Amino acid sequence: MPMSTNGNVSDNMEPSDLNRTLKEGNMQKILRINTKEKTFTVEQPENALSSMGGRGLTSRIILNEVPPTCHALSKFNKLVVAPGLLSGTAAANSGRISVGAKSPLTGGIKESNSGGLVSQKLARLGIKAIVLEDRPDNDAYSLVVIKRDSVEIVPADEYVGLGNYAVIEKLWNKYGKKVGVMCIGPAGEQCLTSASIQFADPKGHAGRAAGRGGLGAVMGSKKIKAIVVDDTGADKIFLADDKAFKTANKRWVEMIKKHPVSGQGLPELGTAILVNLINEAGALPTKNFRSGRFEFAEDISGERMVELIKKRGGVIREGCHPGCIIHCSQAYHDKEGRYVTSGMEYETIWAFGAHTLIKDLDDIALMDRLCDDIGVDTIEMGVAIGIAMEGGLIPWGDGKAAIDLLKKVGTDAPLGRIIGNGAAFTGQAFGIDRVPVVKRQAFPAYDPRSVKGVGVTYATSPMGADHTAGYAVCQNVLKVGGDVDPLKKEGNVEVSKNLQIATAAIDASGICLFTAFPVLDNEDGVQTIVSLINARYGINMTPNDFLDLGISILKDEHAFNKGAGFTKADDRMPDFFAEPLPPHNTTWDFTDEELQQVKM
Amino acid sequence: MPMSTNGNVSDNMEPSDLNRTLKEGNMQKILRINTKEKTFTVEQPENALSSMGGRGLTSRIILNEVPPTCHALSKFNKLVVAPGLLSGTAAANSGRISVGAKSPLTGGIKESNSGGLVSQKLARLGIKAIVLEDRPDNDAYSLVVIKRDSVEIVPADEYVGLGNYAVIEKLWNKYGKKVGVMCIGPAGEQCLTSASIQFADPKGHAGRAAGRGGLGAVMGSKKIKAIVVDDTGADKIFLADDKAFKTANKRWVEMIKKHPVSGQGLPELGTAILVNLINEAGALPTKNFRSGRFEFAEDISGERMVELIKKRGGVIREGCHPGCIIHCSQAYHDKEGRYVTSGMEYETIWAFGAHTLIKDLDDIALMDRLCDDIGVDTIEMGVAIGIAMEGGLIPWGDGKAAIDLLKKVGTDAPLGRIIGNGAAFTGQAFGIDRVPVVKRQAFPAYDPRSVKGVGVTYATSPMGADHTAGYAVCQNVLKVGGDVDPLKKEGNVEVSKNLQIATAAIDASGICLFTAFPVLDNEDGVQTIVSLINARYGINMTPNDFLDLGISILKDEHAFNKGAGFTKADDRMPDFFAEPLPPHNTTWDFTDEELQQVKM
């Protein structure tokens, strides 16, 4: 196959070199793309980077290379896409991908994590990271096509303006119905700070997202509409110790399958299983965080969702990436039995449901689909629409009005530009101070007054309000990995801190975070992950080393944020969380000093 | 006259006490108004506050009483209105007023300074400061009417939704055509972060503004539509040494009248005299800071403005407050000879002119009028409209389109909510990173690459980008108070630092900042101000004490901002000021460390 580089090969490498380096899949290269010049380079990572993957790599590259005070949409920002340390292997659930940049939403560092096909394909091509650099001076969009022997940066005119579902369909028609695709919709093209990057799932649906923090706007600012990854002909992933890997993976699979959450709850009901659980716990934020109980929780519950899916011929137990054995995803169909959306998560259902008082699951599913297609974060959109309700723009609970509003996002309608820039922005537009954000990122689906461990994570994570950064719902509500009272302060700073460390390490491994349930409940949980990594690379990592990796990632991230001007004044809840939350009437009562104890 | 308190007298004082305390004008009281309960208290300031006035008092009260991390629109913020130390006296140009709060625009402390009638009337009533506290739970607006013997907090239904010109007209018809009025327009009611507080000038026009930082939104959040101040029957201001005061004031008047800027340039052409001067200096920011020269500067110059005013029967040489002897203001009339606007400042002409490439002075005058009437900051609006042009919303230089856009501000149109929230917000809405702001406040009319002293002020002032906070245009361009090369770094940090200190002290005195021109050029300048203060209060302030007052004010302000989370990362220019600016092709080249030297 001839080396094709769109005619712009960078000066320091000959095509034949590129050809060779790209072929050597297991050599672990970094692919840098200059989006202004339409050139690329393939480089051997420096030593410090060679042992990193996923979030570890995205955050380190951003810390090293992006000026923390730069404008997130400027040429100085970089978008980094990195498979995890185990991605590309047969390790169960190892196909998650990290996308990082300076966030246009928070102003701090961001790693957003997604399923899809890109992670494993990049890993098999030996690409540890793609780094999108610089920014074009004009509005011409490009498409990046990465194959075993070539990198093409070609005009993307035919895809501009399209929604993510159509983009993926067109790209699959052109490049084959199994290539990995990551792309942006109209919201990313407009550089809206809630813009997501969507990933094709194994069925070619645009239902998987690096949703949080506006990374789609960074990709949009660099005028990259999509990246296609085709690993046809890639060598098999090199394993340093094939036998040890198989042994570890066997235990890994067993652990995941046997745990009641990852082996039963999530497969059966998806993450929507949480609607009833969190409502029962009095922590389902209702009507913009005025209550922890939603009168109509049952109507939007996982049980109800699965009932509808089964009745309408949808699909339960889908995986977001090949190699997933949890299958927490679904395909949700409408009343006529037509596919609507995939991966309708608990947080999405909450944001468009209890938060806005909308109780029609079909309305919520349609909004999930719209978000994936327009390319915006579902949490940020749902919360923003609730804020618009708070401001009197549309009535509480009016699903049809909410859908109409969401449809404006990504169009030229000014209201779309308001909502599409997220909850904090919408709050400012409407003069509302009751806005649930930390570091300008909207709260997910757990009221911090009644799940205090996750509240500590919201307040202190370098990512802004992010449940995945330290999911203390485990110990607070699910009683996985411990039992810490969700309504009291005691123990919750420690729980959040430990989870933030473990999560950062897991995000570096490429493993799905939902494996954390069995990992927390099995003594050999972390050891099993470490054994997989050791067998893959022929190294001698210990469980402590793994946690040290998590600590070093958080240190990188906090260092970037410090440079960007973040202080403890940014690690705080909005004022109104001092109000008591029914039904437990708990308040947010941590001092700044208590919260700062999570820092390394 | 019966004591009227709208039926809600606070528990700790009897009406008769209030009656007495309000009457004792020279006793220097603080009037606190609880906007939720519609009650007030009158208190003797603690010692530390009794020697402060104007910006010194607003910033100290905010530092002491407002949690720096609170939401600026929440009940925790306070709006403080304070005449200066010399306000109410016969000292020339002593009728400026300070308004302070946590800024909804910058997130930091804010003092915004205006002319009008309120300052001297409050001072004569013995009111050192009004402090608006708390916030109603409903949308009912109130009007505060302060007279010699009463404070009324009454429903303002008949004024809601009206523009500032109409509000003042109605209030003058009701309360007499010489009462002081400060009020908000529709923008303040919507809590837009560019909302101003407008002050009636001596003719009852709404042309004077505490424009910057969105203080109108704070007043709007507290549902106070207007404050009326009637000093009828007030005692004469007490002077500790009448003779010394007269002697000092004689010298003060002489100094102001004799200086070429305050005695000649400003009276003849207003601040618009600067259009040609700054254009000549290559520092008139043109087309969103792409050049320092505007091809059509002559068309929007002060010379042209005065020519039109004279031809159309307008007024030159108006004062913004009684006691002004500079008279830098004008009344601008349209082609038919009808009054359009007052106080069309250089910065306003620039923002709607060179910045947006609009060259029709009538369009600019209409936009100035619209801003005053809707109640928004002219600088923030002009810069925001330029950013909308940058985003392709309307064409560069299209005055009619700009007027249409501005007319949406304060209405329900979503575009109005975007523009009305200022330049940084508009930039985010349209995905633009070329946005000239520091601390989210839009740059005024001097390119920092070619007037580097004022650039240092933009970057480091606790107020955000604010030319008035340290107007190094004096030494850089006008060669008043020294001669420092505007194109080089040398000396400009020191110049800005000294000016920031002196300005803070002047803002505490209630004196118009334009007296700084003669003060800088006369050896006895500061001594004369100090002599006036000493004669007023019977104290022994020295010129050094006066500058120490400035330092202490800046320390207060930086302390608040630090608590709000500001760091040196907020004391920076946007990235694009690294581009060379024609015609001098200078860049912004200060390091963070150099800039931090301005801090006390």
Chai-1 contact restraints between the chains, C-beta under 6 A:
chainA,res_idxA,chainB,res_idxB,connection_type,confidence,min_distance_angstrom,max_distance_angstrom,comment,restraint_id
A,T69,B,A569,contact,1.0,0.0,6.0,A-B,restraint_1
A,T69,B,R572,contact,1.0,0.0,6.0,A-B,restraint_2
A,C70,B,D575,contact,1.0,0.0,6.0,A-B,restraint_3
A,H71,B,D433,contact,1.0,0.0,6.0,A-B,restraint_4
A,H71,B,D575,contact,1.0,0.0,6.0,A-B,restraint_5
A,L73,B,D433,contact,1.0,0.0,6.0,A-B,restraint_6
A,S74,B,D433,contact,1.0,0.0,6.0,A-B,restraint_7
A,S74,B,D575,contact,1.0,0.0,6.0,A-B,restraint_8
A,Q190,B,G431,contact,1.0,0.0,6.0,A-B,restraint_9
A,C191,B,G431,contact,1.0,0.0,6.0,A-B,restraint_10
A,P414,B,P414,contact,1.0,0.0,6.0,A-B,restraint_11
A,P414,B,L415,contact,1.0,0.0,6.0,A-B,restraint_12
A,P414,B,I418,contact,1.0,0.0,6.0,A-B,restraint_13
A,L415,B,P414,contact,1.0,0.0,6.0,A-B,restraint_14
A,R417,B,A429,contact,1.0,0.0,6.0,A-B,restraint_15
A,I418,B,P414,contact,1.0,0.0,6.0,A-B,restraint_16
A,N421,B,Q428,contact,1.0,0.0,6.0,A-B,restraint_17
A,Q428,B,N421,contact,1.0,0.0,6.0,A-B,restraint_18
A,A429,B,R417,contact,1.0,0.0,6.0,A-B,restraint_19
A,G431,B,Q190,contact,1.0,0.0,6.0,A-B,restraint_20
A,G431,B,C191,contact,1.0,0.0,6.0,A-B,restraint_21
A,D433,B,H71,contact,1.0,0.0,6.0,A-B,restraint_22
A,D433,B,L73,contact,1.0,0.0,6.0,A-B,restraint_23
A,D433,B,S74,contact,1.0,0.0,6.0,A-B,restraint_24
A,A564,B,A569,contact,1.0,0.0,6.0,A-B,restraint_25
A,G565,B,T567,contact,1.0,0.0,6.0,A-B,restraint_26
A,G565,B,A569,contact,1.0,0.0,6.0,A-B,restraint_27
A,G565,B,D570,contact,1.0,0.0,6.0,A-B,restraint_28
A,T567,B,G565,contact,1.0,0.0,6.0,A-B,restraint_29
A,A569,B,T69,contact,1.0,0.0,6.0,A-B,restraint_30
A,A569,B,A564,contact,1.0,0.0,6.0,A-B,restraint_31
A,A569,B,G565,contact,1.0,0.0,6.0,A-B,restraint_32
A,D570,B,G565,contact,1.0,0.0,6.0,A-B,restraint_33
A,R572,B,T69,contact,1.0,0.0,6.0,A-B,restraint_34
A,D575,B,C70,contact,1.0,0.0,6.0,A-B,restraint_35
A,D575,B,H71,contact,1.0,0.0,6.0,A-B,restraint_36
A,D575,B,S74,contact,1.0,0.0,6.0,A-B,restraint_37
